[in-house]
Amino acid sequence: MGLQHASDRQSFFRMIEALSQGDCLEVDSFSVIADSSAQLLGAVCRIAERGADFVSLQEEVDTRSEAGASFFALCRALGALDQEKPRPRRRDGIERAKEEGRYKGRRPIAVDESLFDSVVSLWQSGEITAREAMAKLDLKPNTFYRRIKEREELKMKDYKKAERELKEEIREAAKQSRRDLDELKKQVRAEAKEIKKAADEKIELHDVEREMRRDRIRAEAEHHETVRQMKKDVENETRELKKMLENEG
């Protein structure tokens, strides 16, 4: 189909149904295709779902450009937000089903996880566009961006879990360090007591040796005095005996 120009609303919506991947639908202004922002949003989302581009000449919107791609992304996000809001009746039915335990939520679209990761990596690195990524995965924009949001939330949960586990490990390591430090302090105090006890015993032994040395010196002095006195007594007795012998002669 390539590039097509819709001059009125009827031809615009007819052309949307014939759009294919890589086509581009052009209008003179937003007023050609919608009377309200909700209508405009719905129309743009339908174009995005078909993997086509959109151009509005008056508003200078071209989704083939970087700025236009941002406009497309905003419309898709708003469209997804609107779709996430259940209608009153449906919401009441969901609430009743939840109360009765019958609500299982939307059935997830099966996606090859490894393929999804590789394609998203290419898209995030700028090697392919979001439209190309959706085409490779065969996903509509709402599903594609919802899956990315879920992946980011899961990564954040994993990060927070790892952060909690790391903090717990740090706390346990700190507790163990305190226990080890307390045990080391006990060992140091016990060794200090043993050293003091040994020092005290050494001092007591030194005192005993010193006292024994004094006793030996004292005993030796007394012995010398006794020997001197005995010599003196012997000398006196010898003189007396000699004197007696001289008188007898």
C-alpha positions as CSV (number, residue, x, y, z in Angstrom):
1,M,0.0,0.0,0.0
2,G,2.9,2.4,0.7
3,L,1.9,6.0,1.4
4,Q,-1.8,6.8,1.2
5,H,-3.6,10.1,1.7
6,A,-7.1,10.2,3.3
7,S,-9.1,13.3,2.5
8,D,-12.1,12.4,4.6
9,R,-13.1,10.3,7.6
10,Q,-14.8,7.6,5.7
11,S,-11.8,7.0,3.4
12,F,-9.5,7.2,6.5
13,F,-11.1,4.4,8.3
14,R,-11.5,2.3,5.2
15,M,-7.7,2.7,4.5
16,I,-6.9,1.7,8.1
17,E,-8.4,-1.7,7.5
18,A,-6.1,-2.2,4.5
19,L,-2.9,-1.1,6.3
20,S,0.0,-3.5,6.5
21,Q,3.4,-3.5,8.2
22,G,5.5,-0.5,7.0
23,D,2.6,1.4,5.3
24,C,1.9,5.1,6.0
25,L,-1.4,6.8,6.2
26,E,-1.5,10.6,5.8
27,V,-4.2,13.2,6.6
28,D,-4.4,17.0,6.3
29,S,-5.2,17.5,10.0
30,F,-6.5,15.7,13.1
31,S,-10.0,17.2,12.5
32,V,-10.3,15.0,9.4
33,I,-10.3,11.8,11.5
34,A,-11.6,12.8,14.9
35,D,-13.9,15.2,16.8
36,S,-12.4,14.4,20.2
37,S,-9.1,13.4,21.7
38,A,-10.6,10.0,22.5
39,Q,-11.5,9.4,18.9
40,L,-8.0,10.6,17.8
41,L,-6.3,8.3,20.3
42,G,-8.4,5.3,19.2
43,A,-7.6,6.0,15.5
44,V,-3.8,6.4,16.1
45,C,-3.7,3.2,18.2
46,R,-5.4,1.2,15.4
47,I,-2.7,2.4,13.0
48,A,0.0,1.5,15.5
49,E,-1.5,-2.0,16.0
50,R,-1.1,-2.6,12.3
51,G,2.5,-1.6,12.4
52,A,2.0,1.3,10.1
53,D,3.0,5.0,10.3
54,F,0.8,8.1,10.6
55,V,1.3,11.7,9.2
56,S,-0.8,14.8,9.9
57,L,0.3,17.7,7.8
58,Q,-1.3,20.6,9.7
59,E,0.0,19.4,13.1
60,E,3.3,18.4,11.6
61,V,3.2,14.9,13.1
62,D,5.2,12.2,11.3
63,T,5.7,8.9,13.2
64,R,8.5,8.1,10.9
65,S,10.6,10.8,12.6
66,E,12.0,10.6,16.1
67,A,9.5,13.2,17.4
68,G,6.6,11.5,15.7
69,A,7.7,8.1,17.2
70,S,7.4,9.8,20.6
71,F,3.9,10.9,19.7
72,F,3.0,7.3,18.7
73,A,4.5,5.9,21.9
74,L,2.4,8.4,24.0
75,C,-0.8,7.5,22.1
76,R,-0.1,3.8,22.7
77,A,0.6,4.3,26.4
78,L,-2.7,6.3,26.8
79,G,-4.5,3.7,24.8
80,A,-3.2,0.9,27.0
81,L,-4.2,2.9,30.1
82,D,-7.7,3.2,28.8
83,Q,-7.9,-0.5,28.0
84,E,-6.7,-1.3,31.5
85,K,-9.8,0.5,33.0
86,P,-12.6,-2.1,33.1
87,R,-16.1,-0.9,32.2
88,P,-18.5,-0.6,35.1
89,R,-20.4,-3.8,34.3
90,R,-17.3,-5.8,33.6
91,R,-15.7,-4.3,36.8
92,D,-18.6,-5.4,38.9
93,G,-18.4,-8.9,37.4
94,I,-14.7,-9.1,38.1
95,E,-15.3,-8.0,41.7
96,R,-17.9,-10.7,42.1
97,A,-15.6,-13.3,40.6
98,K,-12.8,-12.3,42.9
99,E,-15.1,-12.6,45.9
100,E,-16.2,-16.1,44.8
101,G,-12.6,-17.1,44.0
102,R,-13.3,-17.6,40.3
103,Y,-11.3,-14.7,38.8
104,K,-8.1,-15.7,37.1
105,G,-7.3,-12.5,35.2
106,R,-6.3,-12.2,31.6
107,R,-4.8,-15.2,30.0
108,P,-1.2,-14.3,29.2
109,I,-0.1,-14.3,25.6
110,A,2.5,-17.0,25.1
111,V,5.9,-15.5,24.2
112,D,9.3,-17.1,23.7
113,E,11.1,-15.6,26.6
114,S,14.6,-16.0,25.1
115,L,13.4,-14.5,21.8
116,F,11.7,-11.7,23.7
117,D,14.8,-10.8,25.6
118,S,17.0,-10.8,22.5
119,V,14.6,-8.6,20.5
120,V,14.1,-6.2,23.4
121,S,17.9,-5.9,23.8
122,L,18.2,-5.0,20.1
123,W,15.4,-2.4,20.5
124,Q,16.9,-0.9,23.6
125,S,20.3,-0.6,22.0
126,G,18.8,1.2,19.0
127,E,19.6,-1.5,16.4
128,I,15.9,-1.9,15.6
129,T,12.7,0.2,16.0
130,A,9.9,-0.6,18.4
131,R,7.7,-1.4,15.3
132,E,10.3,-3.9,14.1
133,A,10.6,-5.4,17.5
134,M,6.8,-5.9,17.7
135,A,6.8,-7.5,14.2
136,K,9.5,-9.9,15.2
137,L,7.6,-10.9,18.3
138,D,4.1,-10.8,16.6
139,L,2.8,-8.6,19.5
140,K,0.5,-5.6,19.5
141,P,1.9,-2.4,21.0
142,N,-0.2,-2.7,24.2
143,T,1.1,-6.2,24.9
144,F,4.6,-5.3,23.9
145,Y,4.9,-2.3,26.2
146,R,3.1,-4.1,29.0
147,R,5.5,-7.0,28.8
148,I,8.4,-4.6,29.0
149,K,6.9,-2.9,32.0
150,E,6.4,-6.3,33.7
151,R,10.0,-7.2,33.0
152,E,11.3,-4.0,34.5
153,E,9.1,-4.5,37.6
154,L,10.4,-8.1,37.9
155,K,14.0,-6.8,37.6
156,M,13.3,-4.2,40.2
157,K,11.9,-6.9,42.5
158,D,14.9,-9.1,41.9
159,Y,17.2,-6.1,42.6
160,K,15.4,-5.3,45.9
161,K,15.5,-8.9,46.9
162,A,19.2,-9.1,46.2
163,E,19.7,-5.8,48.1
164,R,17.8,-7.2,51.1
165,E,19.8,-10.4,51.0
166,L,23.1,-8.4,50.8
167,K,22.1,-6.2,53.7
168,E,21.2,-9.3,55.8
169,E,24.6,-10.8,54.9
170,I,26.3,-7.6,56.0
171,R,24.4,-7.6,59.3
172,E,25.3,-11.2,59.9
173,A,28.9,-10.6,59.1
174,A,28.9,-7.6,61.5
175,K,27.4,-9.7,64.3
176,Q,30.0,-12.5,63.7
177,S,32.8,-9.8,63.7
178,R,31.5,-8.5,67.0
179,R,31.4,-12.1,68.4
180,D,34.9,-12.8,67.2
181,L,36.1,-9.5,68.7
182,D,34.5,-10.4,72.1
183,E,36.2,-13.8,72.0
184,L,39.5,-12.2,71.1
185,K,39.2,-9.8,74.0
186,K,38.5,-12.7,76.4
187,Q,41.6,-14.5,75.1
188,V,43.7,-11.3,75.6
189,R,42.4,-10.8,79.1
190,A,43.1,-14.4,80.0
191,E,46.7,-14.2,78.6
192,A,47.2,-11.0,80.5
193,K,46.2,-12.7,83.7
194,E,48.6,-15.5,83.0
195,I,51.4,-13.1,82.3
196,K,50.7,-11.2,85.5
197,K,50.5,-14.4,87.5
198,A,53.9,-15.5,86.1
199,A,55.4,-12.1,86.8
200,D,54.1,-12.2,90.4
201,E,55.5,-15.7,90.8
202,K,58.8,-14.6,89.4
203,I,58.9,-11.7,91.8
204,E,58.1,-14.1,94.8
205,L,60.9,-16.4,93.7
206,H,63.3,-13.5,93.4
207,D,62.4,-12.5,97.0
208,V,63.0,-16.0,98.2
209,E,66.3,-16.2,96.5
210,R,67.3,-12.9,98.0
211,E,66.3,-13.9,101.5
212,M,68.2,-17.2,101.1
213,R,71.2,-15.2,100.0
214,R,70.9,-13.0,103.1
215,D,70.5,-16.0,105.3
216,R,73.7,-17.6,103.8
217,I,75.7,-14.5,104.3
218,R,74.4,-14.2,107.9
219,A,75.3,-17.9,108.6
220,E,78.7,-17.4,107.1
221,A,79.3,-14.4,109.2
222,E,78.2,-16.2,112.3
223,H,80.4,-19.2,111.4
224,H,83.5,-16.9,111.0
225,E,82.7,-15.2,114.3
226,T,82.4,-18.6,116.1
227,V,85.7,-19.8,114.6
228,R,87.4,-16.6,115.6
229,Q,86.0,-16.9,119.1
230,M,87.2,-20.5,119.3
231,K,90.7,-19.5,118.2
232,K,90.7,-16.8,120.8
233,D,89.6,-19.3,123.5
234,V,92.2,-21.8,122.4
235,E,94.9,-19.1,122.5
236,N,93.8,-18.1,126.0
237,E,93.8,-21.6,127.3
238,T,97.2,-22.2,125.7
239,R,98.6,-19.2,127.5
240,E,97.1,-20.3,130.8
241,L,98.5,-23.8,130.4
242,K,101.9,-22.5,129.5
243,K,101.9,-20.2,132.5
244,M,101.0,-23.1,134.8
245,L,103.8,-25.2,133.4
246,E,106.3,-22.4,134.0
247,N,105.2,-22.0,137.6
248,E,105.6,-25.7,138.3
249,G,109.1,-25.8,136.9
